[in-house]
Amino acid sequence: MDLSQIQALIKFVSKSGVSEVELETKDFKINIKADGKNGGDAPQMMAMPAQAYVPQPMMTQQQPAPLAAPAPTSEATAPKAAENSHYITVKSPMIGTFYRAANPETPSFANIGDEIAPGKVICIIEAMKLFNEIESEVSGKIVKVLVDDATPVEYDQPLFLVDPS
């Protein structure tokens, strides 16, 4: 509804002697009331956008978080860090789902103890229905696989530990 149509509606209300006219469409709602002063010649108008129904999210009851185990002492983590310091970490180049093999019937691309070289496919990461073969950029022996098969991985998440010697 444009301004000229609203003005015509106001003139109609003032000439007809009607005390109130309300018009509602899916886009807006208009309410015109004659105030009764001056013989009803000065109607009042209120225009406002129509109220849209917005569903409210359902409230869920939160369960209390389980108590965390105490953090390990630095003495326990120091040997583990020193033990892994000479290994190269192969990290995920993208976000997706990590797969060790092309399909469940074929052997894994890389297992613990396997020698790898630059360019050798070591895993697949599925991202947006595309299966991306991830090639090694280092050479050495795989010491540890850090991610379980068919699990989500983040960008830069460690996947393998490789002994370069």
Number of C-alpha atoms within 10 A of each C-alpha: 8 6 8 9 10 15 11 10 14 20 14 13 22 20 11 10 14 14 15 15 16 12 11 13 10 9 11 13 15 16 14 21 19 21 15 13 9 9 10 18 17 17 21 17 16 10 14 11 12 13 10 8 6 6 6 6 6 6 6 6 6 6 6 6 6 6 6 6 6 6 6 8 8 8 8 9 11 10 11 10 10 10 10 14 10 13 19 19 19 21 17 19 14 16 16 22 18 24 24 22 19 15 10 9 7 9 11 15 18 19 17 13 13 12 16 23 15 12 12 17 18 24 22 23 25 18 14 9 9 10 16 16 17 18 16 17 13 17 17 19 21 23 19 16 17 14 16 12 15 15 11 15 21 14 11 12 16 17 19 22 21 25 20 16 8
